[in-house]
């Protein structure tokens, strides 16, 4: 796995440490990777919603499209 070195502002560093201290995550890397996964999921959802709305071809509403995307993400182990 590629290794990166990043810097955090003091409030973000404190928050990151608190996530690990709470034992919700095993390491800071795990927290950051989870945040990136969530950001990528949000990006994909937005892109699909925008495409569906702009194409005029969407037979589903936003709620249905979002539910479908979440189901696909769960099936792919992304959620």
N, C-alpha and C positions, 0 to 999 in steps of 0.2 A: 504494500500500500504506500502511495507517495506520502512523504512527510513534508509538512509546511510549518513555518514559524510565523505567528501572527501576534499583534499587540492589541490590547484592549484598554479602553478607558477605565478608570477606577470603578465607576458604578457597574459597568458591564463585567469586569473581572470579579467583583463581589457577587453579582448575580450568578455568574457561571460557577463560582466556588460553592455557593449555596445550593445549586442544583446537585452537585456531586456530594456535598455534605448531607443532603437530605436522603441520600442513598437511592434516589430515583434513577440516577445514572451512575455507572461505574467509573467514568472518567470524563474529563473535560472534552476529549475528542469525541466521545459518544454524544455529548450534548450538542456540540457544533455540527456533527454529522446529522443528527436528528433535525436540527433547525434547518439545515440545507435541504434535507429531504422534504420537509414541510414547505419550504419556499418554492422548491421545484414543482411540487404538487399544485400549489396555488397558481403558479405561473401557467401550468398546463391547463388548469380549469379556466382561468381567465382567457387564454388563447382560444379554447374551444367555445366558450360562451360568446366571445366577440365574433368569431368566425360564423357561428350559427346565427347570430343576430344580423350580421352584415350580409349574409348570403340570402336571407329571406326564405331559406329553405327549411327552417326549423319548424317541425311540427310539434315539438315539445316546448314547454315553458322553461324558464330558468331553473325552477325547482326540480323538474324531471331530469333535465340535463345534468344538474349537479349531483343528483342521486345516482344517475347512471355512471358518472365519472368516479364517484366514491366507491361504488360497487366494483368497478373495473380495477381501481387502485387496490382495494382489499384483495381481490382475486390474484393480483400480481404481487402481493406482499409489500406494497408501498405504504400501506396504512397500518 
